[in-house]
Amino acid sequence: MIELYTAATPNGWKISILLEELGIEYEVLPINLMKDEQKSEEFLKLNPNGKIPVIKDRQNDRVIFESGAILMYLAEKHNLFFGDNQEERYSIIQWLMFQVGGIGPMMGQANVFYRYFPEKIPAVIARYHTEVKRLFSVLDKQLEKQDYLTGDKYTIADIANWSWVHVAFWGGVKLDGYDNLTQWCNRIALRPAVQKGINIPPKADPEAIKKAGKKLIS
């Protein structure tokens, strides 16, 4: 049994989607970001950085934080969505790190300055929009002749990148012109496990999301 400490965010969706894809039993323990539950003494014992998601594997009492590490742990443990050999695995890790080090941080900053920051600073917004679009062009090119980021197999690299890319609009970036990326997004969105995973925990209403975002930058 896996305990999943999470919230309705792209990083949280990565893990709930994978758990649904794996079809294993897990317990959802929602963390209320509006109430700073991720900064509570109890939660900081699980993740000293005070961020979701976190899992606890009751089978071995192991706690894992950081979404990329969690994806790798679960995929390796269950030998699914992580390639069939070392060459495939390192290809997957590359594109997972592309999301962790690029897509996530840049889209996160675009979200902040486009959606939440109290002052609209056009040059800053343009800077992050430009970088997000550059990263999208890299993904679009990678998907030019294949269905998924590392070939014909759907992996944790796809789960990680999709969890962010499919909500690009929230940061003011459109997928128009990125035809391969759009088709990839739509292809993944049709998966039943993905449709269920992005609603765990249930999404907050838009106004609550706005308030949460403002609180996080205050």
C-alpha positions as CSV (number, residue, x, y, z in Angstrom):
1,M,0.0,0.0,0.0
2,I,1.2,3.5,-0.9
3,E,0.3,6.6,1.0
4,L,0.2,9.6,-1.4
5,Y,0.5,13.0,0.1
6,T,-0.6,15.3,-2.7
7,A,-2.6,18.3,-4.0
8,A,-4.2,19.2,-7.4
9,T,-1.1,20.5,-9.1
10,P,1.0,19.2,-12.1
11,N,3.6,17.7,-9.8
12,G,0.9,16.0,-7.8
13,W,-0.8,14.7,-10.9
14,K,2.4,13.0,-12.1
15,I,2.1,10.5,-9.2
16,S,-1.6,9.9,-9.1
17,I,-1.5,9.2,-12.8
18,L,1.3,6.7,-12.5
19,L,-0.4,5.0,-9.6
20,E,-3.6,4.7,-11.6
21,E,-1.5,3.3,-14.6
22,L,0.1,0.8,-12.3
23,G,-3.2,-0.3,-10.9
24,I,-1.9,-0.7,-7.4
25,E,-3.6,0.1,-4.1
26,Y,-2.9,3.5,-2.6
27,E,-4.4,5.9,-0.1
28,V,-4.8,9.6,-0.9
29,L,-3.9,12.0,1.8
30,P,-4.7,15.5,0.5
31,I,-2.5,18.4,1.6
32,N,-4.3,21.7,1.8
33,L,-1.8,24.3,0.3
34,M,-4.1,27.2,1.2
35,K,-3.8,26.2,4.9
36,D,0.0,25.7,4.6
37,E,-0.3,22.1,5.6
38,Q,2.8,21.4,3.6
39,K,4.8,23.6,6.0
40,S,3.4,21.8,9.1
41,E,5.8,20.1,11.5
42,E,4.3,16.7,10.7
43,F,4.7,17.1,6.9
44,L,8.2,18.5,7.2
45,K,9.2,15.2,8.8
46,L,8.3,13.6,5.5
47,N,9.8,16.3,3.2
48,P,12.1,18.8,4.8
49,N,11.5,21.0,1.7
50,G,7.8,21.4,2.5
51,K,6.5,20.5,-1.0
52,I,4.1,17.9,-2.4
53,P,4.0,15.2,-3.5
54,V,5.4,12.7,-1.1
55,I,4.8,8.9,-0.9
56,K,5.2,6.4,1.9
57,D,5.6,2.8,0.9
58,R,4.0,0.8,3.8
59,Q,5.7,-2.3,2.5
60,N,9.1,-1.1,3.6
61,D,8.3,2.1,5.5
62,R,10.2,4.1,2.9
63,V,9.4,7.8,2.3
64,I,10.2,9.4,-1.0
65,F,9.8,13.0,-1.9
66,E,10.5,15.0,-5.2
67,S,8.1,13.9,-8.0
68,G,10.9,12.7,-10.3
69,A,12.3,10.5,-7.7
70,I,8.9,9.1,-6.8
71,L,8.2,8.3,-10.5
72,M,11.5,6.5,-10.8
73,Y,10.9,4.6,-7.6
74,L,7.5,3.4,-8.4
75,A,8.3,2.5,-12.1
76,E,11.4,0.6,-11.1
77,K,9.7,-1.2,-8.3
78,H,6.9,-2.4,-10.5
79,N,9.0,-2.7,-13.7
80,L,6.6,-0.7,-15.8
81,F,6.8,2.5,-17.8
82,F,10.6,2.6,-17.3
83,G,12.0,0.8,-20.4
84,D,13.2,-2.7,-20.9
85,N,16.9,-2.2,-20.8
86,Q,19.6,0.3,-19.7
87,E,19.6,2.2,-23.0
88,E,15.9,2.7,-22.9
89,R,16.0,3.6,-19.2
90,Y,18.6,6.4,-19.6
91,S,16.6,7.8,-22.5
92,I,13.6,8.0,-20.3
93,I,15.6,9.6,-17.5
94,Q,16.9,12.2,-19.9
95,W,13.4,13.4,-20.8
96,L,12.2,13.1,-17.2
97,M,15.0,15.4,-16.2
98,F,14.1,17.7,-19.1
99,Q,10.8,18.2,-17.3
100,V,12.1,18.4,-13.8
101,G,14.8,20.9,-14.7
102,G,13.2,22.8,-17.6
103,I,9.5,22.5,-18.3
104,G,8.4,22.6,-14.6
105,P,10.5,25.5,-13.4
106,M,9.9,27.7,-16.5
107,M,6.2,27.0,-16.7
108,G,6.0,27.6,-12.9
109,Q,7.6,31.0,-13.3
110,A,5.3,31.8,-16.3
111,N,2.3,30.9,-14.2
112,V,3.4,33.1,-11.3
113,F,4.1,36.2,-13.4
114,Y,1.2,35.8,-15.8
115,R,-1.4,34.7,-13.4
116,Y,-0.6,35.6,-9.8
117,F,2.1,38.3,-9.4
118,P,0.5,41.6,-8.1
119,E,2.4,43.7,-10.7
120,K,2.2,42.8,-14.4
121,I,5.8,43.1,-15.8
122,P,5.6,42.6,-19.5
123,A,9.3,42.0,-20.0
124,V,9.4,39.3,-17.3
125,I,6.3,37.6,-18.7
126,A,7.7,37.6,-22.2
127,R,11.0,36.2,-20.9
128,Y,9.3,33.1,-19.4
129,H,6.8,32.7,-22.3
130,T,9.7,32.7,-24.7
131,E,11.6,30.1,-22.8
132,V,8.5,27.9,-22.4
133,K,7.9,28.1,-26.1
134,R,11.5,27.2,-26.8
135,L,11.1,24.1,-24.6
136,F,7.8,23.2,-26.3
137,S,9.6,23.4,-29.7
138,V,12.1,20.9,-28.4
139,L,9.3,18.5,-27.4
140,D,7.5,19.1,-30.7
141,K,10.7,18.2,-32.6
142,Q,11.2,15.0,-30.5
143,L,7.7,13.9,-31.3
144,E,8.0,14.5,-35.0
145,K,8.3,10.8,-36.0
146,Q,7.2,9.0,-32.8
147,D,4.2,8.7,-30.6
148,Y,6.0,9.2,-27.3
149,L,9.1,11.0,-26.1
150,T,11.4,8.1,-26.2
151,G,9.8,6.1,-29.0
152,D,6.7,4.0,-29.3
153,K,6.4,3.3,-25.6
154,Y,4.5,5.4,-23.1
155,T,6.7,6.0,-20.0
156,I,7.1,8.1,-16.9
157,A,8.8,10.7,-19.0
158,D,5.6,11.3,-20.9
159,I,3.6,11.3,-17.7
160,A,5.9,14.0,-16.1
161,N,5.9,16.3,-19.2
162,W,2.3,15.9,-20.0
163,S,1.2,16.8,-16.4
164,W,2.6,20.3,-17.0
165,V,2.2,20.8,-20.8
166,H,-1.5,20.1,-20.9
167,V,-2.2,23.1,-18.7
168,A,0.1,25.5,-20.5
169,F,-2.9,27.9,-20.9
170,W,-2.7,28.6,-17.2
171,G,0.6,30.4,-17.7
172,G,-0.6,32.2,-20.9
173,V,1.0,29.9,-23.4
174,K,-0.9,28.2,-26.2
175,L,0.0,25.0,-28.0
176,D,-1.0,26.5,-31.4
177,G,1.7,25.7,-34.0
178,Y,3.1,22.7,-32.0
179,D,1.2,20.1,-33.9
180,N,3.2,17.0,-32.8
181,L,3.0,18.2,-29.2
182,T,-0.7,18.8,-29.4
183,Q,-1.4,15.3,-30.8
184,W,0.8,13.8,-28.1
185,C,-1.2,15.7,-25.5
186,N,-4.5,14.6,-26.9
187,R,-3.3,11.0,-27.2
188,I,-2.3,10.8,-23.5
189,A,-5.4,12.6,-22.3
190,L,-7.5,9.7,-23.7
191,R,-5.9,7.2,-21.3
192,P,-8.4,6.2,-18.6
193,A,-5.7,6.2,-15.9
194,V,-4.8,9.8,-16.9
195,Q,-8.4,10.9,-16.8
196,K,-8.7,9.5,-13.3
197,G,-5.3,10.6,-12.1
198,I,-5.8,14.3,-12.8
199,N,-8.8,14.4,-10.6
200,I,-7.0,13.0,-7.5
201,P,-7.5,14.8,-5.3
202,P,-10.5,16.7,-6.9
203,K,-9.4,19.9,-8.6
204,A,-10.2,23.1,-6.8
205,D,-12.4,25.7,-8.5
206,P,-10.6,28.4,-10.5
207,E,-11.0,31.1,-7.8
208,A,-9.5,28.9,-5.1
209,I,-6.6,28.1,-7.4
210,K,-6.0,31.8,-7.9
211,K,-6.1,32.5,-4.2
212,A,-3.7,29.6,-3.6
213,G,-1.3,31.0,-6.2
214,K,-1.3,34.4,-4.7
215,K,-0.8,33.0,-1.2
216,L,2.3,31.0,-2.4
217,I,4.0,34.2,-3.7
218,S,3.1,36.4,-0.8
